């Protein structure tokens, strides 16, 4: 049985809450949004200042969510292009 892949932080996505520069955390009271707390861009400033137990309460999964971008296979792209050409 193969070992599970290691969790690799994705640059540009917070490893705690999963926010990105295009979908940042927002403080409802001040309207302020988060920024990056580290050079690698894997931890946002909102999560960086939270104590560990508070992070777990706000973000119980702690693992980053699945990437929000789904890439199409070559076959899916070809099928889509055929559909466009046929006018369906």
C-alpha positions, 0 to 999 in steps of 0.5 A, spaced: 500 500 500 502 506 497 503 512 503 499 518 503 502 524 499 504 529 504 500 535 505 504 541 501 502 548 502 500 551 496 503 558 495 498 563 495 493 559 499 493 560 507 495 553 509 490 554 515 483 557 512 484 556 505 484 564 503 487 567 497 489 574 495 483 573 491 478 571 496 481 574 502 479 573 510 475 580 511 474 583 518 466 584 519 467 590 523 473 594 520 472 591 513 480 590 513 482 584 509 488 579 511 495 579 508 501 574 507 504 573 514 510 569 511 514 570 505 512 563 502 505 566 502 502 560 505 499 563 512 495 569 512 495 575 517 489 573 521 491 566 522 498 568 524 495 571 530 490 566 533 493 562 538 493 554 536 486 553 540 483 558 537 485 556 530 482 549 531 475 552 533 475 557 527 478 552 522 477 545 525 480 541 519 486 545 519 488 542 512 488 546 506 482 545 502 482 542 495 484 547 490 479 551 487 481 550 480 479 544 476 484 542 470 480 539 464 483 533 461 486 533 454 480 529 452 475 533 455 478 539 452 477 536 445 470 534 447 468 541 448 471 544 442 467 539 438 461 541 441 463 548 439 464 546 432 458 542 431 454 548 434 450 544 440 
